[in-house]
Amino acid sequence: MSQKAALRRELLAARRLLTQDDVGRTAAVLSASAQNLPELTTARTVAAYVSVGREPGTHALLDALRARGVRVLLPVLMEDNDLDWALFEGAEHLVPAGRGLLEPDGERLGPRAVLEADAVLLPGLAVDARGMRLGRGGGSYDRVLARLSSAGAHPALVVLLYDDEVVARVPEEPHDHPVDAVVTPAGARRFPARAS
């Protein structure tokens, strides 16, 4: 088993121990912290995602961003694991999709819609002191980050995690991209500027 796979397994096992109350309380704290992050307070368009299961909750944050007039893009998983995007128009417009995900039911904007984002909220399992993120391993967000990079787009990259998911070191591969900031219940932390 690779180092990444072993770390993923360990982190997912820890998440399974969380109660729904733990997840709910953490979501409220994360939303309040993330809303005050300068990268999000100044953003006009944010590409985000809908948390599911025991992921750090994004629902309150999505509602708060939308209420503030931010254009929120949510991913729609395509057959090849790449991501299309659609506007978040409220929780009542989220529908069940494959892999237990929730997706917006509106018009598809195309994979390149993410290039319009001022900030991108990335799902993750861990981040280290360098800002290297460990995702779930499906590769969808690797494609998004590669698309942003090849287009010369540099939105703020932010990941929401639980406190114990900020780790000493995340195994990395050449295609991995560091993030700009992590928000945990303990607060926000920024990383050294990414190379452009």
ZIGI-V61735 format. One record per residue. N is the residue number from 1. RES is the residue in one letter. PHI is phi in degrees with one decimal (999 if undefined). PSI is psi in whole degrees, -180 to 180 (NA if undefined). Layout:
BEGIN
((N,RES,PHI,PSI) (N,RES,PHI,PSI))
END
This chain:
BEGIN
((1,M,999,135) (2,S,-68.4,162) (3,Q,-59.2,-42) (4,K,-62.5,-45) (5,A,-63.2,-41) (6,A,-65.0,-43) (7,L,-66.4,-41) (8,R,-58.0,-47) (9,R,-60.7,-43) (10,E,-63.2,-45) (11,L,-69.2,-39) (12,L,-66.9,-36) (13,A,-63.3,-41) (14,A,-64.8,-40) (15,R,-64.0,-35) (16,R,-63.6,-21) (17,L,-79.4,-13) (18,L,-73.2,142) (19,T,-87.6,166) (20,Q,-63.2,-33) (21,D,-63.3,-43) (22,D,-57.6,-48) (23,V,-63.0,-44) (24,G,-64.2,-45) (25,R,-62.3,-44) (26,T,-63.7,-40) (27,A,-59.5,-42) (28,A,-64.3,-43) (29,V,-66.5,-43) (30,L,-61.7,-42) (31,S,-60.6,-47) (32,A,-62.1,-44) (33,S,-66.3,-46) (34,A,-64.8,-37) (35,Q,-60.8,-28) (36,N,-91.1,-2) (37,L,-69.1,125) (38,P,-52.0,-35) (39,E,-61.8,-28) (40,L,-97.7,-29) (41,T,-69.1,-27) (42,T,-99.0,-6) (43,A,-74.9,138) (44,R,-94.0,-32) (45,T,-130.1,129) (46,V,-124.6,127) (47,A,-89.6,124) (48,A,-131.0,-161) (49,Y,-153.7,162) (50,V,-97.6,117) (51,S,-68.5,147) (52,V,-134.5,156) (53,G,59.7,-128) (54,R,-101.0,18) (55,E,-64.1,151) (56,P,-53.4,127) (57,G,-67.8,136) (58,T,-113.7,-9) (59,H,-57.9,-48) (60,A,-63.7,-38) (61,L,-66.0,-43) (62,L,-59.6,-46) (63,D,-62.1,-43) (64,A,-66.2,-42) (65,L,-62.4,-47) (66,R,-61.8,-42) (67,A,-62.8,-29) (68,R,-82.3,-2) (69,G,92.4,10) (70,V,-77.1,138) (71,R,-80.7,115) (72,V,-107.5,122) (73,L,-100.2,135) (74,L,-119.4,147) (75,P,-76.1,150) (76,V,-126.6,115) (77,L,-71.9,126) (78,M,-93.5,169) (79,E,-56.9,-33) (80,D,-90.1,12) (81,N,75.9,2) (82,D,-78.4,170) (83,L,-116.3,129) (84,D,-92.8,175) (85,W,-137.6,151) (86,A,-146.3,157) (87,L,-72.0,142) (88,F,-83.4,118) (89,E,-117.5,24) (90,G,112.1,156) (91,A,-59.2,-30) (92,E,-68.4,-12) (93,H,-104.5,17) (94,L,-99.6,133) (95,V,-125.2,150) (96,P,-62.4,141) (97,A,-134.2,-176) (98,G,-59.3,158) (99,R,61.2,24) (100,G,74.9,13) (101,L,-84.3,162) (102,L,-114.8,133) (103,E,-130.5,153) (104,P,-67.8,147) (105,D,-92.9,6) (106,G,-87.1,-171) (107,E,-58.5,137) (108,R,-79.4,134) (109,L,-101.8,-8) (110,G,96.2,154) (111,P,-59.6,-26) (112,R,-82.7,-4) (113,A,-59.4,-28) (114,V,-62.6,-22) (115,L,-65.4,-17) (116,E,-84.5,-7) (117,A,-75.8,138) (118,D,-85.0,-25) (119,A,-145.5,147) (120,V,-126.1,122) (121,L,-88.5,121) (122,L,-106.6,136) (123,P,-71.6,155) (124,G,-166.3,171) (125,L,-112.9,-24) (126,A,-164.2,162) (127,V,-145.4,151) (128,D,-112.8,-176) (129,A,-64.7,-17) (130,R,-91.3,-7) (131,G,89.6,9) (132,M,-75.2,130) (133,R,-102.4,141) (134,L,-105.7,116) (135,G,-91.0,-169) (136,R,-81.9,-13) (137,G,100.8,3) (138,G,-79.3,-20) (139,G,88.0,-6) (140,S,-60.2,-46) (141,Y,-78.5,-22) (142,D,-61.3,-40) (143,R,-66.7,-42) (144,V,-60.6,-48) (145,L,-64.7,-38) (146,A,-65.1,-39) (147,R,-63.2,-44) (148,L,-61.7,-47) (149,S,-61.9,-47) (150,S,-68.0,-23) (151,A,-89.2,-2) (152,G,72.1,21) (153,A,-90.0,138) (154,H,-131.7,62) (155,P,-67.8,158) (156,A,-66.3,131) (157,L,-104.2,121) (158,V,-128.9,138) (159,V,-123.4,140) (160,L,-102.9,127) (161,L,-141.4,168) (162,Y,-80.9,158) (163,D,-54.8,-43) (164,D,-77.6,3) (165,E,-95.8,2) (166,V,-90.5,109) (167,V,-114.2,170) (168,A,-63.3,-46) (169,R,-154.6,135) (170,V,-104.6,129) (171,P,-59.5,139) (172,E,-126.9,157) (173,E,-124.0,164) (174,P,-55.2,-30) (175,H,-82.7,-6) (176,D,-74.3,144) (177,H,-117.9,137) (178,P,-75.1,158) (179,V,-100.1,167) (180,D,-88.4,-32) (181,A,-154.9,154) (182,V,-124.6,141) (183,V,-116.8,124) (184,T,-124.4,172) (185,P,-57.8,-26) (186,A,-78.1,-12) (187,G,133.0,-173) (188,A,-98.2,149) (189,R,-137.9,134) (190,R,-103.6,156) (191,F,-115.9,161) (192,P,-53.6,148) (193,A,-54.1,137) (194,R,-70.8,148) (195,A,-70.3,136) (196,S,-83.8,NA))
END
